[in-house]
Amino acid sequence: MKLKKPIKIILGVVVFLTLPTLLLFGFLYYKHHQDIPEGVQGKAADNLATKMLVALNYEAYQNTDYLEWTFKKRRHYKWEKTKSICEVFWKDYKIKLDLNDHSESKAYVHGFTIEGEMGEELIAKGQSYFKEDIFWLIAPFTVFDEGVTRQLVTLENNKKGLLVTYDNNASYLWHFDDSGKPKGFNMWDSKTPIDGLEASWNNWQVAETGVKLPTFHKVLFFGSEISHIKAD
């Protein structure tokens, strides 16, 4: 049976659009895919993690009560760290997150309180944004959090990397410059389409409290800017 002309055209368009995408993904997968390395837990891994924290002035981070930043020019955050409260802004929405008691979180549109199912959905979205975006700002400072493991990995260039694994099984292999400051990591997590994909950590900024925070990340061809950083 012969296919009708409109169906042929539709199939041709589908192939035209999907085939290059599949070929590109295959190329990127072949080029960037890495198996997660094996490392060694213990004092050496902890010492490397500590060196990273010192290089970024972890003491200043601990003494920072307030952080404000914008992620990718899309979402803005005002985090009262010591109070575990964060205001999340995007489009016309404002979400006030209570990070200790989510039932106390509030959602607003144009200054009006939104309750019910829509309010719950907005609060859940704000929580998700906060969890995802804050990682790209403060991930180095979480390496000694409860449930996190650290392993020392010997890299191909005989330098040392730090494999950090969280209780959700997400793992990140940190790479460092000579001062111990991070310059990037490889990722193995549920949201990364290619295991071992590398993200840069660079353009470090010294905030008002002395803590060093990144202002740019690059993954493949895509950049993520962190701007309007304020600390108190």
GROMACS elastic network, one bead per residue, 0.5 to 0.9 nm:
[ bonds ]
;  ai    aj funct       b0    kb
    3     6     6  0.83545   500
    3     7     6  0.64423   500
    3     8     6  0.63815   500
    4     7     6  0.54999   500
    4     8     6  0.63774   500
    4     9     6  0.88619   500
    5     8     6  0.50289   500
    5     9     6  0.62192   500
    5    10     6  0.87079   500
    6     9     6  0.50639   500
    6    10     6  0.62122   500
    6    11     6  0.86272   500
    7    10     6  0.50660   500
    7    11     6  0.61011   500
    7    12     6  0.84380   500
    8    11     6  0.51682   500
    8    12     6  0.60381   500
    8    13     6  0.86250   500
    9    12     6  0.50165   500
    9    13     6  0.61967   500
    9    14     6  0.86578   500
   10    13     6  0.51408   500
   10    14     6  0.62231   500
   10    15     6  0.86864   500
   11    14     6  0.50683   500
   11    15     6  0.61870   500
   11    16     6  0.84537   500
   12    15     6  0.52043   500
   12    16     6  0.59849   500
   12    17     6  0.85902   500
   13    17     6  0.60972   500
   13    18     6  0.85057   500
   14    17     6  0.52461   500
   14    18     6  0.59590   500
   14    19     6  0.81678   500
   15    18     6  0.52617   500
   15    19     6  0.55015   500
   15    20     6  0.84387   500
   16    19     6  0.59138   500
   16    20     6  0.70666   500
   17    20     6  0.64602   500
   17    21     6  0.69567   500
   18    21     6  0.51386   500
   18    22     6  0.61413   500
   18    23     6  0.86238   500
   19    22     6  0.51298   500
   19    23     6  0.61332   500
   19    24     6  0.85532   500
   20    23     6  0.50231   500
   20    24     6  0.60201   500
   20    25     6  0.85238   500
   21    24     6  0.51238   500
   21    25     6  0.61386   500
   21    26     6  0.85294   500
   22    25     6  0.51165   500
   22    26     6  0.60631   500
   22    27     6  0.85859   500
   23    26     6  0.50501   500
   23    27     6  0.61867   500
   23    28     6  0.86458   500
   24    27     6  0.50954   500
   24    28     6  0.61604   500
   24    29     6  0.84512   500
   25    28     6  0.50726   500
   25    29     6  0.58890   500
   25    30     6  0.84667   500
   26    29     6  0.50403   500
   26    30     6  0.61028   500
   26    31     6  0.85322   500
   27    30     6  0.52097   500
   27    31     6  0.61432   500
   27    32     6  0.85790   500
   28    31     6  0.50397   500
   28    32     6  0.58367   500
   28    33     6  0.77524   500
   28   194     6  0.82113   500
   28   220     6  0.89445   500
   29    32     6  0.53989   500
   29    33     6  0.51966   500
   29    34     6  0.89636   500
   29   193     6  0.87365   500
   29   194     6  0.61016   500
   29   195     6  0.84361   500
   29   197     6  0.89217   500
   30    33     6  0.59464   500
   31    34     6  0.88656   500
   32   194     6  0.71970   500
   32   195     6  0.78602   500
   32   196     6  0.67703   500
   32   197     6  0.58669   500
   32   198     6  0.79532   500
   33   194     6  0.57054   500
   33   195     6  0.53049   500
   33   196     6  0.54794   500
   33   197     6  0.64930   500
   34    37     6  0.83395   500
   34   186     6  0.87571   500
   34   194     6  0.81591   500
   34   195     6  0.57861   500
   34   197     6  0.75060   500
   35   188     6  0.87445   500
   35   195     6  0.67731   500
   35   196     6  0.66223   500
   36   171     6  0.82340   500
   36   173     6  0.86142   500
   36   187     6  0.87846   500
   36   188     6  0.71946   500
   36   195     6  0.77048   500
   36   196     6  0.68594   500
   37   153     6  0.72517   500
   37   163     6  0.81326   500
   37   173     6  0.85577   500
   38   151     6  0.79990   500
   38   152     6  0.85292   500
   38   153     6  0.67378   500
   38   154     6  0.89643   500
   38   163     6  0.85113   500
   39    45     6  0.88496   500
   39   150     6  0.84976   500
   39   152     6  0.50513   500
   39   154     6  0.75455   500
   39   161     6  0.89972   500
   39   162     6  0.82636   500
   39   163     6  0.70569   500
   40    44     6  0.83856   500
   40    45     6  0.72318   500
   40   150     6  0.80581   500
   40   152     6  0.50991   500
   40   153     6  0.67839   500
   41    44     6  0.76113   500
   41    45     6  0.59874   500
   41    46     6  0.79723   500
   41   149     6  0.76762   500
   41   150     6  0.59341   500
   41   152     6  0.63354   500
   42    45     6  0.56049   500
   42    46     6  0.63720   500
   42    47     6  0.87295   500
   42   150     6  0.77799   500
   42   151     6  0.71908   500
   42   152     6  0.80235   500
   43    46     6  0.50222   500
   43    47     6  0.59774   500
   43    48     6  0.86384   500
   44    47     6  0.50419   500
   44    48     6  0.63215   500
   44    49     6  0.86974   500
   44   151     6  0.83470   500
   44   152     6  0.66719   500
   45    48     6  0.52209   500
   45    49     6  0.63074   500
   45    50     6  0.86454   500
   45   150     6  0.59312   500
   45   151     6  0.52209   500
   45   153     6  0.82678   500
   45   161     6  0.86907   500
   45   162     6  0.65952   500
   45   163     6  0.84745   500
   46    49     6  0.50198   500
   46    50     6  0.60817   500
   46    51     6  0.85783   500
   46   144     6  0.86001   500
   46   150     6  0.67055   500
   46   151     6  0.79426   500
   46   152     6  0.82543   500
   46   162     6  0.89112   500
   47    51     6  0.61376   500
   47    52     6  0.86983   500
   48    51     6  0.50160   500
   48    52     6  0.64007   500
   48    53     6  0.88241   500
   48   152     6  0.78199   500
   48   160     6  0.83832   500
   48   161     6  0.82383   500
   48   162     6  0.70501   500
   48   180     6  0.77023   500
   49    52     6  0.51700   500
   49    53     6  0.64510   500
   49    54     6  0.88067   500
   49   140     6  0.84827   500
   49   143     6  0.70069   500
   49   144     6  0.82200   500
   49   150     6  0.78102   500
   49   162     6  0.70720   500
   49   180     6  0.87335   500
   50    53     6  0.50409   500
   50    54     6  0.61911   500
   50    55     6  0.85878   500
   50   143     6  0.89853   500
   51    54     6  0.51413   500
   51    55     6  0.61811   500
   51    56     6  0.87608   500
   51   179     6  0.82386   500
   51   180     6  0.56933   500
   51   181     6  0.80174   500
   52    55     6  0.51108   500
   52    56     6  0.63971   500
   52    57     6  0.86891   500
   52    58     6  0.86896   500
   52   140     6  0.75339   500
   52   141     6  0.88450   500
   52   176     6  0.80170   500
   52   179     6  0.82118   500
   52   181     6  0.54410   500
   52   182     6  0.69021   500
   53    56     6  0.51920   500
   53    57     6  0.60755   500
   53    58     6  0.50571   500
   53    59     6  0.82930   500
   53   140     6  0.71011   500
   53   141     6  0.66688   500
   53   143     6  0.89235   500
   53   180     6  0.83468   500
   53   181     6  0.81021   500
   54    58     6  0.58527   500
   54    59     6  0.78041   500
   54   180     6  0.81351   500
   54   181     6  0.85920   500
   55    58     6  0.78312   500
   55   179     6  0.66643   500
   55   180     6  0.58830   500
   55   181     6  0.54401   500
   55   182     6  0.87411   500
   55   212     6  0.83347   500
   56    59     6  0.87314   500
   56    60     6  0.85918   500
   56    61     6  0.84790   500
   56   140     6  0.84755   500
   56   141     6  0.86757   500
   56   180     6  0.86414   500
   56   181     6  0.66174   500
   56   182     6  0.87591   500
   56   206     6  0.88746   500
   56   210     6  0.87760   500
   56   211     6  0.62057   500
   56   212     6  0.50161   500
   56   213     6  0.75953   500
   57    60     6  0.54319   500
   57    61     6  0.66533   500
   57    62     6  0.89729   500
   57   210     6  0.68952   500
   57   211     6  0.52439   500
   57   212     6  0.65049   500
   58    62     6  0.62032   500
   58    63     6  0.86222   500
   58   141     6  0.68937   500
   58   211     6  0.67312   500
   58   212     6  0.84328   500
   59    62     6  0.51018   500
   59    63     6  0.63456   500
   59    64     6  0.87108   500
   59   210     6  0.89422   500
   59   211     6  0.78669   500
   60    63     6  0.50313   500
   60    64     6  0.61311   500
   60   209     6  0.60410   500
   60   210     6  0.56588   500
   60   211     6  0.50619   500
   60   212     6  0.86349   500
   61    64     6  0.50516   500
   61    65     6  0.83883   500
   61   141     6  0.80302   500
   61   209     6  0.76204   500
   61   210     6  0.77851   500
   61   211     6  0.53241   500
   61   212     6  0.82281   500
   62    65     6  0.78749   500
   62   211     6  0.89138   500
   63   209     6  0.78250   500
   63   232     6  0.85758   500
   64    67     6  0.73928   500
   64    81     6  0.75610   500
   64    82     6  0.83110   500
   64   209     6  0.63983   500
   64   210     6  0.88998   500
   64   211     6  0.80452   500
   64   231     6  0.65904   500
   64   232     6  0.55868   500
   65    79     6  0.83978   500
   65    80     6  0.60868   500
   65    81     6  0.51624   500
   65    82     6  0.53875   500
   65    83     6  0.82139   500
   65   231     6  0.76570   500
   65   232     6  0.58602   500
   66    78     6  0.74302   500
   66    79     6  0.56840   500
   66    81     6  0.54945   500
   66    82     6  0.75554   500
   66   230     6  0.79111   500
   66   231     6  0.55245   500
   66   232     6  0.50532   500
   67    77     6  0.78852   500
   67    78     6  0.60936   500
   67    79     6  0.51548   500
   67    80     6  0.66617   500
   67    81     6  0.71242   500
   67   229     6  0.72095   500
   67   230     6  0.57236   500
   67   232     6  0.67239   500
   68    76     6  0.75421   500
   68    77     6  0.53875   500
   68    79     6  0.60369   500
   68    80     6  0.86442   500
   68   228     6  0.71784   500
   68   229     6  0.54343   500
   68   231     6  0.64731   500
   69    75     6  0.85079   500
   69    76     6  0.58340   500
   69    77     6  0.53971   500
   69    78     6  0.69321   500
   69    79     6  0.87137   500
   69   137     6  0.89031   500
   69   226     6  0.67504   500
   69   227     6  0.58895   500
   69   228     6  0.50938   500
   69   230     6  0.65214   500
   69   231     6  0.89457   500
   70    73     6  0.59248   500
   70    74     6  0.70848   500
   70    75     6  0.56222   500
   70    77     6  0.62416   500
   70   225     6  0.82132   500
   70   226     6  0.56390   500
   70   227     6  0.51179   500
   70   228     6  0.57817   500
   70   229     6  0.70841   500
   71    74     6  0.59865   500
   71    75     6  0.53885   500
   71    76     6  0.63672   500
   71    77     6  0.82051   500
   71   133     6  0.68264   500
   71   134     6  0.87919   500
   71   136     6  0.89455   500
   71   224     6  0.74139   500
   71   225     6  0.62447   500
   71   227     6  0.66316   500
   71   228     6  0.88842   500
   72    75     6  0.70283   500
   72   223     6  0.85153   500
   72   224     6  0.54353   500
   72   226     6  0.60165   500
   72   227     6  0.77692   500
   73    76     6  0.77449   500
   73   224     6  0.89708   500
   73   225     6  0.73870   500
   73   226     6  0.77376   500
   73   227     6  0.76174   500
   74    89     6  0.85591   500
   74    90     6  0.62886   500
   74    91     6  0.78673   500
   75    88     6  0.70233   500
   75    89     6  0.56091   500
   75    91     6  0.80107   500
   75   129     6  0.82407   500
   75   133     6  0.88284   500
   76    87     6  0.81431   500
   76    88     6  0.58873   500
   76    89     6  0.50399   500
   76    90     6  0.66333   500
   76   228     6  0.87549   500
   77    86     6  0.67415   500
   77    87     6  0.56912   500
   77    89     6  0.64130   500
   77   130     6  0.79662   500
   78    85     6  0.83605   500
   78    86     6  0.54516   500
   78    87     6  0.50750   500
   78    88     6  0.67500   500
   78    89     6  0.86766   500
   79    82     6  0.88168   500
   79    83     6  0.86240   500
   79    84     6  0.74802   500
   79    85     6  0.59736   500
   79    87     6  0.63888   500
   79    88     6  0.84811   500
   80    83     6  0.54690   500
   80    84     6  0.59548   500
   80    85     6  0.52130   500
   80    86     6  0.59090   500
   80    87     6  0.85335   500
   81    84     6  0.50917   500
   81    85     6  0.66570   500
   81    86     6  0.77701   500
   82    85     6  0.80179   500
   83    86     6  0.87301   500
   83    98     6  0.86237   500
   83    99     6  0.86654   500
   83   100     6  0.88560   500
   84    97     6  0.82836   500
   84    98     6  0.63261   500
   84    99     6  0.52044   500
   84   100     6  0.63512   500
   85    96     6  0.71155   500
   85    97     6  0.55972   500
   85    99     6  0.57774   500
   85   100     6  0.80376   500
   85   105     6  0.89034   500
   86    95     6  0.80563   500
   86    96     6  0.58797   500
   86    97     6  0.51363   500
   86    98     6  0.68464   500
   86    99     6  0.74719   500
   86   130     6  0.83284   500
   87    94     6  0.67517   500
   87    95     6  0.55452   500
   87    97     6  0.60571   500
   87    98     6  0.89365   500
   87   126     6  0.87691   500
   88    93     6  0.80038   500
   88    94     6  0.56403   500
   88    95     6  0.50406   500
   88    96     6  0.64360   500
   88    97     6  0.75365   500
   88   126     6  0.62881   500
   88   127     6  0.85760   500
   88   129     6  0.82235   500
   88   130     6  0.73428   500
   89    92     6  0.75544   500
   89    93     6  0.57221   500
   89    95     6  0.65436   500
   89    96     6  0.89467   500
   89   126     6  0.83232   500
   90    93     6  0.54196   500
   90    94     6  0.68056   500
   90    95     6  0.88880   500
   90   126     6  0.89685   500
   91    94     6  0.84567   500
   92   108     6  0.83768   500
   92   109     6  0.57155   500
   92   110     6  0.59485   500
   92   111     6  0.88379   500
   93   107     6  0.73857   500
   93   108     6  0.57848   500
   93   110     6  0.68487   500
   93   111     6  0.83323   500
   93   122     6  0.82257   500
   94   106     6  0.84175   500
   94   107     6  0.60350   500
   94   108     6  0.50722   500
   94   109     6  0.63842   500
   94   110     6  0.80324   500
   94   111     6  0.77714   500
   94   122     6  0.89404   500
   94   126     6  0.85268   500
   95   105     6  0.73589   500
   95   106     6  0.57933   500
   95   108     6  0.61449   500
   95   109     6  0.87808   500
   95   122     6  0.73730   500
   95   123     6  0.62192   500
   95   126     6  0.61967   500
   95   127     6  0.86753   500
   96   104     6  0.87100   500
   96   105     6  0.55269   500
   96   106     6  0.51307   500
   96   107     6  0.63982   500
   96   108     6  0.82637   500
   96   123     6  0.80235   500
   96   126     6  0.84321   500
   97   100     6  0.87870   500
   97   101     6  0.85576   500
   97   102     6  0.68340   500
   97   104     6  0.75821   500
   97   106     6  0.66328   500
   97   107     6  0.85052   500
   97   123     6  0.73415   500
   97   126     6  0.75740   500
   97   127     6  0.70956   500
   98   101     6  0.54101   500
   98   102     6  0.53549   500
   98   103     6  0.77135   500
   98   104     6  0.58737   500
   98   105     6  0.50119   500
   98   106     6  0.82790   500
   99   102     6  0.60146   500
   99   104     6  0.88928   500
   99   105     6  0.80765   500
   99   127     6  0.85430   500
  100   104     6  0.87544   500
  101   104     6  0.57268   500
  101   105     6  0.74135   500
  102   105     6  0.52772   500
  102   106     6  0.88949   500
  102   123     6  0.85880   500
  102   127     6  0.89768   500
  103   106     6  0.83886   500
  105   123     6  0.68863   500
  106   113     6  0.72524   500
  106   114     6  0.76338   500
  106   115     6  0.79731   500
  106   119     6  0.74716   500
  106   120     6  0.85560   500
  106   122     6  0.89126   500
  106   123     6  0.68351   500
  107   112     6  0.83047   500
  107   113     6  0.58515   500
  107   114     6  0.53732   500
  107   115     6  0.71590   500
  107   118     6  0.88726   500
  107   119     6  0.55693   500
  107   120     6  0.78475   500
  107   122     6  0.64043   500
  107   123     6  0.60230   500
  107   126     6  0.88343   500
  108   111     6  0.54435   500
  108   112     6  0.51548   500
  108   114     6  0.53658   500
  108   115     6  0.86439   500
  108   119     6  0.79079   500
  108   122     6  0.86983   500
  109   112     6  0.52572   500
  109   113     6  0.66373   500
  109   114     6  0.68186   500
  110   113     6  0.85810   500
  113   119     6  0.81275   500
  114   117     6  0.89015   500
  114   118     6  0.68753   500
  114   120     6  0.85319   500
  114   122     6  0.86169   500
  115   118     6  0.64369   500
  115   120     6  0.69243   500
  116   119     6  0.53157   500
  116   120     6  0.62784   500
  116   121     6  0.87400   500
  117   120     6  0.50904   500
  117   121     6  0.61624   500
  117   122     6  0.86535   500
  118   121     6  0.50761   500
  118   122     6  0.62005   500
  118   123     6  0.86112   500
  119   122     6  0.51444   500
  119   123     6  0.61494   500
  119   124     6  0.85759   500
  120   123     6  0.51084   500
  120   124     6  0.61182   500
  120   125     6  0.85843   500
  121   124     6  0.50982   500
  121   125     6  0.61693   500
  121   126     6  0.86031   500
  122   125     6  0.50170   500
  122   126     6  0.60984   500
  122   127     6  0.85683   500
  123   127     6  0.61273   500
  123   128     6  0.85904   500
  124   127     6  0.50634   500
  124   128     6  0.62109   500
  124   129     6  0.86652   500
  125   128     6  0.50453   500
  125   129     6  0.61501   500
  125   130     6  0.85602   500
  126   129     6  0.50974   500
  126   130     6  0.60879   500
  126   131     6  0.85698   500
  127   130     6  0.51427   500
  127   131     6  0.61374   500
  127   132     6  0.86336   500
  128   131     6  0.51930   500
  128   132     6  0.61723   500
  128   133     6  0.84670   500
  129   132     6  0.52725   500
  129   133     6  0.58365   500
  129   134     6  0.81803   500
  130   133     6  0.53394   500
  130   134     6  0.57237   500
  130   135     6  0.83873   500
  131   134     6  0.57487   500
  131   135     6  0.66264   500
  132   135     6  0.57056   500
  132   136     6  0.74428   500
  133   136     6  0.55889   500
  133   137     6  0.71061   500
  134   137     6  0.51036   500
  134   138     6  0.61882   500
  134   139     6  0.76390   500
  135   138     6  0.54608   500
  135   140     6  0.86071   500
  135   142     6  0.88832   500
  136   139     6  0.60673   500
  136   201     6  0.86667   500
  136   214     6  0.79564   500
  136   217     6  0.80622   500
  136   226     6  0.85857   500
  137   140     6  0.83513   500
  137   213     6  0.63960   500
  137   214     6  0.62636   500
  137   215     6  0.80126   500
  137   226     6  0.78285   500
  138   141     6  0.55625   500
  138   142     6  0.71418   500
  138   213     6  0.72450   500
  138   214     6  0.84146   500
  139   142     6  0.54582   500
  139   143     6  0.74025   500
  140   143     6  0.60215   500
  140   174     6  0.89645   500
  140   182     6  0.80842   500
  141   144     6  0.75193   500
  141   145     6  0.83247   500
  142   145     6  0.51897   500
  142   146     6  0.87863   500
  142   148     6  0.80715   500
  143   146     6  0.87791   500
  143   148     6  0.63482   500
  143   149     6  0.76148   500
  143   150     6  0.73484   500
  143   164     6  0.66803   500
  143   165     6  0.85553   500
  143   166     6  0.86405   500
  144   147     6  0.82825   500
  144   148     6  0.62430   500
  144   149     6  0.77219   500
  144   150     6  0.82423   500
  145   148     6  0.56568   500
  145   149     6  0.87285   500
  145   166     6  0.88024   500
  146   149     6  0.86701   500
  146   166     6  0.88650   500
  146   167     6  0.86240   500
  147   165     6  0.85552   500
  147   166     6  0.63354   500
  147   167     6  0.54271   500
  148   164     6  0.68978   500
  148   165     6  0.56901   500
  148   167     6  0.62278   500
  149   163     6  0.81371   500
  149   164     6  0.57803   500
  149   165     6  0.52777   500
  149   166     6  0.66669   500
  149   167     6  0.84195   500
  150   162     6  0.66513   500
  150   163     6  0.57185   500
  150   165     6  0.66098   500
  151   161     6  0.83387   500
  151   162     6  0.57664   500
  151   163     6  0.50003   500
  151   164     6  0.65594   500
  151   165     6  0.84658   500
  152   160     6  0.67206   500
  152   161     6  0.60128   500
  152   162     6  0.50537   500
  152   163     6  0.63419   500
  153   159     6  0.84994   500
  153   160     6  0.56893   500
  153   162     6  0.59326   500
  153   163     6  0.66260   500
  153   173     6  0.82905   500
  154   157     6  0.81563   500
  154   158     6  0.58639   500
  154   159     6  0.60436   500
  154   161     6  0.62622   500
  154   162     6  0.88208   500
  155   158     6  0.51520   500
  155   159     6  0.53869   500
  155   160     6  0.58122   500
  155   161     6  0.64778   500
  156   159     6  0.72643   500
  157   160     6  0.85766   500
  159   175     6  0.87446   500
  159   176     6  0.88947   500
  160   175     6  0.75784   500
  160   176     6  0.81560   500
  161   173     6  0.63392   500
  161   174     6  0.55531   500
  161   175     6  0.52776   500
  161   176     6  0.72321   500
  162   172     6  0.79664   500
  162   173     6  0.54361   500
  162   174     6  0.50501   500
  162   175     6  0.70163   500
  162   176     6  0.88493   500
  163   171     6  0.67155   500
  163   172     6  0.56097   500
  163   174     6  0.62982   500
  164   170     6  0.83274   500
  164   171     6  0.54951   500
  164   172     6  0.52804   500
  164   173     6  0.62971   500
  164   174     6  0.76927   500
  165   168     6  0.81009   500
  165   169     6  0.60748   500
  165   170     6  0.56908   500
  165   172     6  0.65571   500
  165   173     6  0.87889   500
  166   169     6  0.53750   500
  166   170     6  0.54835   500
  166   171     6  0.64228   500
  166   172     6  0.88763   500
  167   170     6  0.73755   500
  168   171     6  0.88258   500
  168   189     6  0.87271   500
  169   188     6  0.85115   500
  169   189     6  0.72912   500
  169   190     6  0.88640   500
  170   187     6  0.78165   500
  170   188     6  0.58022   500
  170   190     6  0.71673   500
  171   186     6  0.82988   500
  171   187     6  0.61673   500
  171   188     6  0.51118   500
  171   189     6  0.63150   500
  172   185     6  0.59882   500
  172   186     6  0.54836   500
  172   188     6  0.62525   500
  172   189     6  0.81839   500
  172   196     6  0.83894   500
  173   184     6  0.83016   500
  173   185     6  0.50235   500
  173   186     6  0.50160   500
  173   187     6  0.67382   500
  173   188     6  0.86176   500
  173   196     6  0.84901   500
  174   182     6  0.65862   500
  174   183     6  0.77209   500
  174   184     6  0.59816   500
  174   186     6  0.67854   500
  175   180     6  0.87231   500
  175   181     6  0.84254   500
  175   182     6  0.57537   500
  175   183     6  0.58238   500
  175   184     6  0.54433   500
  175   185     6  0.57496   500
  175   186     6  0.83733   500
  176   179     6  0.75465   500
  176   180     6  0.53145   500
  176   181     6  0.53738   500
  176   183     6  0.53291   500
  176   184     6  0.72452   500
  176   185     6  0.88849   500
  177   180     6  0.54592   500
  177   181     6  0.56111   500
  177   182     6  0.64095   500
  177   183     6  0.63945   500
  178   181     6  0.74296   500
  179   182     6  0.88375   500
  182   185     6  0.79219   500
  182   200     6  0.87188   500
  182   201     6  0.64033   500
  182   202     6  0.77735   500
  183   199     6  0.88049   500
  183   200     6  0.59530   500
  183   202     6  0.58085   500
  184   198     6  0.69281   500
  184   199     6  0.55075   500
  184   202     6  0.75176   500
  184   217     6  0.84444   500
  185   196     6  0.86843   500
  185   197     6  0.82860   500
  185   198     6  0.55963   500
  185   199     6  0.55581   500
  185   200     6  0.65798   500
  185   201     6  0.75755   500
  186   195     6  0.81694   500
  186   197     6  0.52860   500
  186   199     6  0.63577   500
  186   200     6  0.88824   500
  187   192     6  0.69676   500
  187   194     6  0.84204   500
  187   195     6  0.64108   500
  187   197     6  0.54624   500
  187   198     6  0.63130   500
  187   199     6  0.76460   500
  188   191     6  0.84440   500
  188   192     6  0.67047   500
  188   193     6  0.89900   500
  188   194     6  0.79419   500
  188   195     6  0.51125   500
  188   196     6  0.56064   500
  188   197     6  0.75718   500
  189   192     6  0.56350   500
  189   193     6  0.84990   500
  189   195     6  0.74930   500
  189   196     6  0.89301   500
  190   193     6  0.76770   500
  192   195     6  0.66488   500
  192   196     6  0.84427   500
  192   197     6  0.73386   500
  193   197     6  0.82305   500
  194   197     6  0.57238   500
  197   219     6  0.76200   500
  197   220     6  0.82111   500
  198   218     6  0.83350   500
  198   219     6  0.62564   500
  198   220     6  0.76530   500
  199   217     6  0.62832   500
  199   218     6  0.54594   500
  199   220     6  0.76943   500
  200   216     6  0.77508   500
  200   218     6  0.51562   500
  200   219     6  0.68007   500
  201   204     6  0.79005   500
  201   214     6  0.62995   500
  201   215     6  0.81478   500
  201   216     6  0.65652   500
  201   217     6  0.53312   500
  201   218     6  0.76560   500
  202   205     6  0.89890   500
  202   213     6  0.89157   500
  202   214     6  0.57762   500
  202   215     6  0.68726   500
  202   216     6  0.58749   500
  202   217     6  0.66066   500
  202   218     6  0.88476   500
  203   213     6  0.84421   500
  203   214     6  0.57673   500
  203   215     6  0.54500   500
  203   216     6  0.58958   500
  203   217     6  0.84649   500
  204   212     6  0.61173   500
  204   213     6  0.53770   500
  204   215     6  0.59517   500
  204   216     6  0.79598   500
  205   211     6  0.81907   500
  205   212     6  0.54409   500
  205   213     6  0.52697   500
  205   214     6  0.60776   500
  205   215     6  0.66928   500
  205   229     6  0.86473   500
  206   209     6  0.78900   500
  206   210     6  0.55818   500
  206   211     6  0.56750   500
  206   213     6  0.64463   500
  206   214     6  0.88952   500
  207   210     6  0.53135   500
  207   211     6  0.55234   500
  207   212     6  0.61933   500
  207   213     6  0.70649   500
  207   229     6  0.71834   500
  207   230     6  0.64515   500
  207   231     6  0.58896   500
  207   232     6  0.85529   500
  208   211     6  0.74728   500
  208   230     6  0.68437   500
  208   231     6  0.54872   500
  208   232     6  0.65395   500
  209   212     6  0.89398   500
  209   230     6  0.89282   500
  209   231     6  0.59972   500
  209   232     6  0.59011   500
  210   231     6  0.86977   500
  211   231     6  0.83844   500
  213   229     6  0.85099   500
  214   217     6  0.77756   500
  214   225     6  0.89041   500
  214   226     6  0.72301   500
  215   224     6  0.82902   500
  215   225     6  0.57756   500
  215   227     6  0.62411   500
  215   229     6  0.83989   500
  216   223     6  0.69695   500
  216   224     6  0.56561   500
  216   226     6  0.58736   500
  216   227     6  0.85643   500
  217   222     6  0.83372   500
  217   223     6  0.56349   500
  217   224     6  0.51102   500
  217   225     6  0.66164   500
  217   226     6  0.83568   500
  218   221     6  0.70039   500
  218   222     6  0.55969   500
  218   224     6  0.62680   500
  218   225     6  0.88047   500
  219   222     6  0.53078   500
  219   223     6  0.64119   500
  219   224     6  0.83002   500
  220   223     6  0.81855   500
  226   229     6  0.74415   500
